[in-house]
């Protein structure tokens, strides 16, 4: 971990996290905690480990491959999500494995799990069992439908996108639903989980006692969908699905150029006049259909057709240049590969380079950083990665728990680790 003055330390240093999570939602939560300075101990089943280890593509001695060719090829998913974590193997279905787990809980501040609701309790490793061992522990459950919903089953990102209504917030009227291209439910719920954990830690400062933090993927994403009042828009006769633009804010959205697309915002009066001037049609500002904000919204279809008729004739760079000259907010619609190497996000470590620990990488692979800046601290990941299942068994069990060689050998013989 970081050493030195407070300015070089990370905010959560000194906190220990027991990470029972797998796949994406849970591991992203603990990744954020690791990047903020917590010591994260990732617990995996001795056989198989995290599901993300089997996600294509793989990185290894032959570069990027769709299929694993060598034992030391690593899934990019595992390589990115397990950064900064110390990996141990434990079979929680065994008595010996649970004993080790509870020894870890005694040393921990936080436990995070994203099993199907009720699974942790059935295994005997849930909140009540941990609270009995360590009343100060903050135990976070991240599940599809909440810890109290034992009948909801497993929830994947695409399932939650469907149930939350998010798929019908994009796309054209009458067209099929649109799956959001990033796993938004899998990424949003863990952010709320981190918020809940930190709030519980703050309350623990006053009460001395931890608690159960319960976050639902469905609830997290639906709360975002609910920020728009869909019923009110329907009652007013305003279409909820308008494709590349938001007609209730017109002009607002994505417009086509001769060689790409731009995003434009010209909601307020000075911006709308700037747009019309850039288009070479300043007289539109006096046209009754477009002379004020309500009129532009009421005639959004006509206005958007005029904008597209102008922008489609010009290269993207010329459209951007013309709008910037008039002070209108505009940006090219970029491919993710281009966005990830934007000097602004690279400089702030909001995206970070990815390399195989042995073979490196011949191309500029990038992944998520911690997109938070502090005036009195820093962020970053410990130089740790569980390349193999149980990578840090001996160091964690000896240094943290004080086990000797005989105890570790006995656990191996029992199949507990």
C-alpha atoms as one frame of an Amber mdcrd trajectory, in Angstrom:
protein
   0.000   0.000   0.000   0.962   3.633  -0.346   3.291   5.179   2.206   4.392
   8.704   2.934   2.477  11.862   3.674  -1.293  12.113   3.821  -1.276  13.604
   0.333   0.048  10.340  -1.112  -2.195   8.029   0.894  -5.503   6.707  -0.323
  -8.686   7.521   1.617  -9.610   3.945   2.609  -6.186   2.707   3.655  -6.398
   0.684   6.863  -9.749  -0.884   5.935  -9.892  -4.591   5.074 -12.510  -6.019
   2.703 -13.468  -9.679   2.360 -14.645 -10.046  -1.228 -16.982 -12.966  -1.934
 -18.094 -11.538  -5.262 -17.855 -12.832  -8.807 -18.734 -11.910 -12.394 -18.977
  -8.084 -12.792 -21.292  -6.186 -10.448 -19.719  -7.333  -7.190 -16.110  -7.298
  -8.405 -16.562  -3.748  -9.707 -17.722  -2.675  -6.236 -14.635  -4.170  -4.591
 -12.420  -2.817  -7.387 -13.523   0.698  -6.460 -12.822  -0.007  -2.800  -9.364
  -1.325  -3.732  -8.633   1.743  -5.843  -9.631   3.945  -2.909  -7.069   2.174
  -0.744  -8.823  -0.688   1.052  -7.038  -4.033   1.276  -9.339  -6.351  -0.663
  -9.046 -10.110  -0.098 -10.796 -11.897  -2.932 -12.232 -15.281  -1.955 -12.704
 -17.848  -4.726 -13.786 -21.477  -4.791 -10.707 -23.740  -4.995 -12.038 -25.331
  -8.175 -13.191 -22.980 -10.915 -12.902 -19.637  -9.159 -14.527 -16.472 -10.418
 -16.735 -16.870 -13.480 -14.898 -13.943 -15.079 -11.784 -16.098 -15.467 -13.544
 -17.815 -18.382 -14.644 -14.665 -20.223 -13.246 -14.200 -23.734 -11.023 -12.566
 -24.992  -7.765 -13.696 -23.387  -4.355 -12.040 -23.172  -1.129 -14.023 -23.113
   2.075 -14.927 -24.900   0.248 -14.958 -28.267  -1.390 -11.591 -27.710  -5.178
 -11.237 -27.775  -7.083 -14.441 -28.566 -10.750 -15.422 -28.600  -9.992 -18.845
 -27.108  -7.566 -19.739 -24.317  -4.492 -21.442 -25.805  -2.163 -21.625 -22.810
  -2.602 -22.154 -19.084  -1.235 -18.689 -18.357  -3.547 -16.890 -20.782  -5.669
 -14.504 -18.698  -9.178 -13.318 -19.392  -9.219  -9.548 -19.860 -12.263  -9.531
 -17.599 -10.366 -11.146 -14.740  -7.219  -9.145 -15.416  -9.083  -5.852 -15.119
 -11.573  -6.678 -12.350  -9.130  -8.429 -10.014  -6.520  -5.643 -10.053  -5.184
  -4.660  -6.654  -6.810  -7.627  -4.898  -5.223 -10.400  -2.859  -6.637 -13.772
  -3.875  -7.326 -16.694  -1.554  -9.195 -19.932  -2.166 -11.831 -21.203   0.260
 -14.545 -23.834   0.013 -17.285 -22.272   2.091 -19.296 -25.490   1.945 -16.778
 -27.151   4.258 -16.566 -26.669   8.005 -12.852 -25.955   7.755 -13.398 -23.398
   4.989 -16.018 -21.549   7.027 -13.698 -21.490  10.030 -11.047 -19.741   7.930
 -13.675 -17.381   6.553 -14.776 -16.333  10.025 -11.145 -15.791  11.023 -10.950
 -13.396   8.068 -14.196 -11.703   9.119 -12.754 -11.083  12.592 -10.005  -9.031
  10.941 -12.286  -7.297   8.439 -14.156  -4.025   8.263 -16.282  -4.892   5.234
 -17.663  -8.036   3.583 -19.161  -7.856   0.098 -21.159 -10.621  -1.594 -23.259
 -10.818  -4.744 -24.703 -14.314  -4.494 -28.324 -14.919  -5.411 -30.436 -13.616
  -2.523 -30.392 -16.024   0.423 -27.348 -18.020  -0.714 -24.928 -16.500   1.812
 -27.313 -17.335   4.644 -27.804 -20.902   3.382 -24.012 -21.321   3.345 -23.874
 -19.987   6.887 -21.692 -17.016   5.937 -24.298 -14.241   5.744 -24.752 -11.048
   7.711 -26.112 -12.491  10.952 -23.300 -15.029  11.198 -20.677 -12.357  10.485
 -22.260  -9.858  12.893 -22.099 -12.459  15.655 -18.365 -12.869  14.996 -17.583
  -9.181  14.460 -20.303  -6.644  15.374 -18.318  -3.860  13.704 -18.360  -5.458
  10.262 -20.274  -3.774   7.430 -21.796  -6.548   5.329 -22.923  -5.572   1.817
 -25.225  -7.695  -0.341 -25.571  -6.814  -4.016 -28.250  -8.882  -5.725 -30.634
  -8.694  -8.629 -33.777  -7.905  -6.700 -32.690  -7.265  -3.117 -31.716  -9.473
  -0.215 -35.330  -9.872   0.896 -36.491 -11.264  -2.477 -35.743 -14.980  -2.247
 -37.843 -15.894  -5.319 -36.415 -13.510  -7.894 -33.703 -15.838  -9.133 -30.521
 -14.812 -10.867 -30.332 -11.422 -12.534 -27.962 -10.591 -15.348 -27.452  -7.106
 -16.722 -29.650  -7.656 -19.772 -32.462  -9.007 -17.558 -32.350  -5.928 -15.338
 -32.194  -3.602 -18.342 -35.373  -5.252 -19.590 -37.267  -5.216 -16.275 -36.281
  -1.631 -15.378 -37.731  -0.148 -18.561 -34.294   1.151 -19.548 -34.471  -0.605
 -22.911 -37.462   1.482 -23.902 -35.843   4.791 -22.997 -33.779   4.686 -26.203
 -34.606   3.911 -29.791 -37.175   5.006 -32.321 -40.947   4.843 -31.796 -42.312
   1.529 -33.030 -38.863  -0.037 -33.191 -37.548  -2.893 -31.018 -36.130  -2.133
 -27.553 -32.487  -1.075 -27.433 -30.022  -2.833 -25.134 -27.658  -0.227 -23.683
 -24.228  -1.119 -25.034 -22.383  -1.038 -21.707 -23.568  -3.263 -18.815 -25.168
  -0.315 -17.098 -27.029  -2.290 -14.409 -23.896  -4.246 -13.544 -21.944  -0.988
 -13.210 -24.523   1.230 -11.538 -25.549  -1.076  -8.676 -21.984  -1.450  -7.354
 -21.559   2.328  -7.271 -24.607   2.522  -4.994 -23.158  -0.354  -2.972 -19.951
   1.593  -2.405 -22.018   4.616  -1.351 -23.940   2.425   1.093 -20.763   0.873
   2.489 -19.101   4.229   3.064 -22.261   5.602   4.683 -22.348   2.578   7.019
 -18.672   3.049   7.879 -19.381   6.698   8.725 -22.305   5.665  10.944 -20.045
   3.067  12.595 -17.769   5.919  13.669 -20.673   7.152  15.815 -22.267   3.883
  16.923 -19.342   1.451  16.972 -21.499  -1.100  15.152 -21.671  -2.246  11.539
 -24.811  -3.147   9.626 -26.213  -4.863   6.544 -26.127  -2.839   3.297 -28.609
  -4.241   0.766 -28.569  -3.032  -2.874 -30.772  -4.284  -5.694 -29.621  -4.078
  -9.324 -33.234  -3.645 -10.414 -33.815  -0.894  -7.866 -30.614   0.932  -8.759
 -31.327   1.071 -12.487 -35.061   1.714 -12.085 -34.272   4.669  -9.816 -32.329
   6.165 -12.717 -35.119   5.463 -15.197 -37.523   7.170 -12.772 -35.658  10.479
 -12.983 -37.781  11.187 -16.077 -41.552  11.439 -15.516 -42.799   9.029 -18.153
 -46.450   9.197 -17.109 -46.501  12.994 -17.271 -44.963  12.998 -20.732 -47.538
  10.474 -21.920 -50.362  12.569 -20.460 -49.026  15.638 -22.279 -48.855  13.728
 -25.558 -45.056  13.922 -25.685 -43.336  10.893 -27.210 -41.095   9.015 -24.793
 -38.959   7.389 -27.494 -37.464   9.881 -29.935 -34.348   8.078 -31.118 -31.201
  10.144 -31.476 -32.704  13.306 -30.042 -34.682  14.464 -27.004 -37.536  16.393
 -28.548 -38.820  17.887 -25.306 -35.506  19.798 -25.152 -35.110  20.429 -28.868
 -32.610  21.035 -30.337 -30.800  18.421 -28.240 -29.235  15.200 -29.456 -27.240
  13.565 -32.200 -27.186  14.764 -35.805 -25.699  13.232 -38.930 -22.693  14.621
 -40.805 -21.272  13.562 -44.148 -18.749  11.314 -42.409 -20.020  10.747 -38.896
 -22.230  12.137 -36.143 -22.154  15.055 -33.736 -23.876  15.688 -30.451 -25.416
  19.171 -30.176 -27.094  21.052 -27.339 -28.846  24.310 -28.197 -31.644  24.370
 -25.668 -31.514  27.961 -24.492 -32.118  31.083 -26.544 -28.503  32.232 -27.100
 -27.499  28.680 -28.040 -30.374  28.268 -30.474 -29.507  31.566 -32.144 -25.879
  30.453 -32.341 -26.948  27.216 -34.010 -29.074  29.031 -36.564 -26.207  31.414
 -37.342 -23.782  28.494 -37.778 -26.269  26.913 -40.185 -26.305  30.121 -42.240
 -29.974  30.654 -41.410 -30.072  33.295 -38.649 -33.597  34.206 -39.740 -34.875
  30.983 -38.120 -34.631  32.791 -34.787 -37.535  34.980 -35.918 -39.584  32.132
 -37.408 -42.662  31.630 -35.158 -42.034  27.865 -35.211 -38.588  28.277 -33.647
 -38.620  31.722 -32.018 -38.729  30.466 -28.420 -38.101  27.298 -26.474 -41.687
  26.045 -26.307 -42.162  26.657 -30.020 -38.997  24.727 -30.839 -40.209  21.793
 -28.717 -43.635  21.855 -30.351 -42.015  21.844 -33.812 -39.057  19.615 -32.963
 -39.522  17.254 -35.917 -39.314  20.092 -38.432 -36.386  21.727 -36.639 -34.385
  18.498 -36.453 -34.990  17.892 -40.159 -33.522  21.328 -40.942 -30.472  20.699
 -38.773 -29.825  17.312 -40.364 -30.282  18.762 -43.852 -27.475  21.203 -43.052
 -25.107  18.880 -41.175 -25.372  15.988 -43.649 -23.769  18.096 -46.342 -20.619
  18.829 -44.325 -17.708  16.865 -42.870 -17.863  16.376 -39.125 -14.887  18.647
 -38.432 -16.550  21.536 -40.271 -19.797  21.124 -38.344 -17.894  21.100 -35.056
 -15.830  24.127 -36.078 -18.894  26.117 -37.145 -20.811  25.425 -33.952 -17.844
  26.025 -31.661 -17.307  29.394 -33.330 -20.809  30.381 -32.220 -20.430  29.020
 -28.700 -22.787  26.091 -29.207 -21.909  22.943 -27.182 -20.935  20.249 -29.686
 -18.839  17.093 -29.735 -18.061  14.354 -32.234 -19.582  10.976 -31.457 -16.455
   8.904 -30.878 -15.729   5.198 -30.921 -14.947   3.865 -27.420 -11.349   3.110
 -28.449 -10.812   6.793 -29.195 -12.594   7.930 -26.042 -10.462   5.757 -23.751
  -7.232   7.421 -24.886  -8.486  11.009 -24.559  -5.542  12.822 -22.916  -7.885
  14.304 -20.325  -9.081  10.968 -18.931  -5.620   9.405 -19.253  -3.989  12.250
 -17.300  -6.558  11.896 -14.506  -6.142   8.082 -14.481  -9.826   7.649 -15.256
  -8.705   5.030 -17.732  -5.614   2.908 -17.140  -3.334   0.660 -19.164  -3.744
  -3.122 -18.987  -0.890  -5.588 -19.368  -0.375  -9.290 -18.813   1.850  -9.593
 -15.701   4.350 -11.742 -17.631   3.983 -10.946 -21.320   2.804  -7.344 -21.358
   0.796  -6.200 -24.364   1.720  -5.095 -27.852  -1.333  -2.838 -28.159  -2.672
  -0.040 -25.980  -5.246  -1.875 -23.891  -7.118   0.319 -21.447  -9.576  -0.257
 -18.647 -11.406   1.652 -15.940  -9.629   3.644 -13.269 -11.154   5.390 -10.261
 -12.793   8.571 -11.635 -12.446  10.609  -8.449  -9.878  13.285  -7.638  -8.989
  14.321  -4.076  -7.181  17.438  -2.882  -5.659  15.626   0.078  -5.282  12.027
  -1.084  -4.722   9.863  -4.114  -6.157   6.716  -5.688  -4.556   3.644  -7.189
  -4.240  -0.112  -6.904  -1.914  -2.306  -4.888   0.556  -4.284  -6.982  -1.462
  -7.451  -6.502  -3.361  -9.775  -8.830  -4.626 -13.306  -8.192  -3.249 -14.772
 -11.426  -4.065 -18.272 -10.208  -6.787 -19.280  -7.756  -5.404 -18.978  -4.240
  -2.470 -16.832  -5.380  -2.009 -15.232  -1.958  -3.142 -18.066   0.320   0.072
 -18.350   2.271   0.741 -14.632   2.667  -2.828 -13.861   3.792  -3.260 -16.891
   6.032   0.171 -16.496   7.624   0.523 -12.713   7.835  -3.088 -11.750   8.544
  -4.373 -14.801  10.418  -1.155 -16.141  11.914  -1.582 -19.687  10.569   1.516
 -21.879  10.559   2.616 -24.297   7.834   0.933 -27.265   9.513  -2.438 -25.493
   9.646  -2.214 -24.517   5.982  -1.189 -28.058   5.004  -4.141 -29.469   6.939
  -6.543 -27.099   5.173  -5.169 -28.196   1.802  -5.501 -31.850   2.745  -9.127
 -31.260   3.771  -9.891 -29.546   0.447 -10.885 -26.356   2.283  -8.429 -24.170
   0.371
